[in-house]
Amino acid sequence: MLMVDDRPSRQARWCRMLTRHHLPYLAASSPEEAIEALKHERPGVLVVSLEKTNGDATALLERVRAADARLPIILIEHPNLSSSLNGIPIQSRLAPDTTDHALLVEIMRWLQETTPTAPRPAAAHARWPGSVLIVYDEPKF
């Protein structure tokens, strides 16, 4: 999974949560970092929470959709971002005050739905500790 968040404290909290649950992830703090990561990896889920970079977030999501229409996107909606996303298919839209547990449940739901034959998260973490994603086909970013 790729977690894109421009608030370092929230991103650190979510990354600790993912680590506690043995879920491999990559983290990016900007749309540019996310695009660079997506050039090398294809995550099972993309989680996007961007408050400060409205136009860049829209460009990121448009680019992701153009390269991979099947990649599940979980969007943490912020008022400055929501109105600019009309027409971009998003699988899940969560409120900015979504609890960590609710986010984890949504991530697990999409990981299980999109990777039914993938190794269980604990097994994947034990085999590839750190920031590793399950790679499928090679999208063009």
C-alpha positions as CSV (number, residue, x, y, z in Angstrom):
1,M,0.0,0.0,0.0
2,L,1.1,3.6,-0.6
3,M,0.1,6.1,2.1
4,V,0.3,9.7,0.8
5,D,-0.2,12.4,3.5
6,D,1.2,15.9,3.8
7,R,0.8,16.1,7.6
8,P,3.9,14.4,9.2
9,S,2.3,13.8,12.6
10,R,-0.7,12.0,11.1
11,Q,1.4,10.1,8.6
12,A,3.7,8.9,11.4
13,R,0.7,7.8,13.5
14,W,-0.8,5.9,10.6
15,C,2.5,4.3,9.7
16,R,2.9,3.1,13.3
17,M,-0.6,1.6,13.1
18,L,0.3,-0.2,9.8
19,T,3.5,-1.5,11.3
20,R,1.7,-2.8,14.5
21,H,-0.6,-4.8,12.2
22,H,2.2,-6.1,10.1
23,L,1.0,-4.4,6.9
24,P,3.8,-3.5,4.5
25,Y,3.6,0.1,3.1
26,L,5.4,2.9,1.5
27,A,4.8,6.5,2.7
28,A,4.9,9.7,0.7
29,S,4.5,13.2,1.9
30,S,3.6,14.9,-1.4
31,P,2.0,14.0,-4.7
32,E,5.5,14.2,-6.3
33,E,6.9,11.6,-3.9
34,A,3.9,9.4,-4.6
35,I,4.3,9.6,-8.4
36,E,8.0,8.6,-8.0
37,A,7.1,5.7,-5.8
38,L,4.4,4.5,-8.3
39,K,7.0,4.5,-11.1
40,H,8.7,1.6,-9.2
41,E,5.9,-0.2,-7.3
42,R,2.3,-1.0,-7.8
43,P,0.5,-0.9,-4.4
44,G,-2.6,-3.0,-3.6
45,V,-4.2,0.2,-2.2
46,L,-3.5,4.0,-2.5
47,V,-4.5,6.0,0.6
48,V,-4.5,9.8,-0.1
49,S,-4.9,12.5,2.6
50,L,-3.6,15.9,1.2
51,E,-4.8,19.1,2.8
52,K,-2.2,21.6,1.6
53,T,-1.7,20.6,-2.1
54,N,-5.1,20.8,-3.7
55,G,-4.1,21.1,-7.3
56,D,-1.3,18.6,-7.0
57,A,-3.6,16.1,-5.3
58,T,-6.0,16.3,-8.2
59,A,-3.2,15.8,-10.7
60,L,-1.9,12.8,-8.7
61,L,-5.3,11.1,-8.8
62,E,-5.8,11.9,-12.5
63,R,-2.4,10.4,-13.3
64,V,-3.1,7.3,-11.2
65,R,-6.4,6.8,-12.8
66,A,-4.9,7.2,-16.3
67,A,-2.2,4.6,-15.6
68,D,-4.3,2.1,-13.6
69,A,-8.0,2.3,-13.5
70,R,-8.2,-0.7,-11.1
71,L,-6.1,0.6,-8.3
72,P,-8.3,1.1,-5.2
73,I,-8.1,4.6,-3.9
74,I,-9.1,5.5,-0.3
75,L,-9.4,9.3,-0.1
76,I,-9.5,11.2,3.1
77,E,-11.7,14.1,2.0
78,H,-10.7,17.6,3.0
79,P,-12.9,20.6,2.1
80,N,-10.3,22.2,-0.2
81,L,-9.9,18.9,-2.2
82,S,-13.3,17.4,-2.5
83,S,-14.8,19.8,-5.0
84,S,-12.0,19.4,-7.5
85,L,-12.3,15.6,-7.8
86,N,-15.6,15.4,-9.7
87,G,-15.3,12.6,-12.3
88,I,-12.3,10.8,-10.8
89,P,-13.3,7.4,-9.7
90,I,-12.6,6.9,-6.0
91,Q,-13.4,3.6,-4.2
92,S,-13.7,5.0,-0.7
93,R,-14.2,8.5,0.6
94,L,-13.6,9.0,4.3
95,A,-14.1,12.1,6.5
96,P,-11.1,14.0,7.8
97,D,-12.0,12.9,11.4
98,T,-12.0,9.2,10.5
99,T,-10.6,7.1,13.3
100,D,-7.4,5.1,12.8
101,H,-9.5,1.9,13.3
102,A,-12.0,2.9,10.6
103,L,-9.1,3.6,8.2
104,L,-7.5,0.2,9.0
105,V,-10.8,-1.6,8.4
106,E,-11.2,0.1,5.0
107,I,-7.6,-0.6,4.0
108,M,-8.0,-4.3,5.0
109,R,-11.2,-4.6,3.1
110,W,-9.7,-3.3,-0.1
111,L,-6.5,-5.3,0.3
112,Q,-8.5,-8.5,0.7
113,E,-10.8,-7.6,-2.2
114,T,-8.0,-6.8,-4.6
115,T,-5.4,-9.4,-3.6
116,P,-7.3,-12.6,-2.7
117,T,-4.2,-14.8,-3.4
118,A,-1.7,-12.5,-1.8
119,P,0.2,-13.6,1.3
120,R,-1.4,-12.7,4.6
121,P,0.0,-9.3,5.9
122,A,2.0,-10.9,8.7
123,A,3.7,-13.4,6.3
124,A,4.5,-10.6,3.9
125,H,5.9,-8.5,6.7
126,A,8.1,-11.3,8.0
127,R,9.5,-12.0,4.5
128,W,10.0,-8.4,3.5
129,P,10.4,-6.2,6.5
130,G,10.1,-2.5,6.0
131,S,8.5,-0.7,3.1
132,V,7.7,-3.3,0.5
133,L,4.6,-3.6,-1.7
134,I,3.1,-6.5,-3.6
135,V,3.9,-5.8,-7.2
136,Y,1.5,-6.7,-10.0
137,D,1.7,-5.4,-13.6
138,E,3.8,-2.3,-14.4
139,P,1.6,0.8,-14.8
140,K,3.1,3.7,-16.8
141,F,3.3,6.8,-14.7
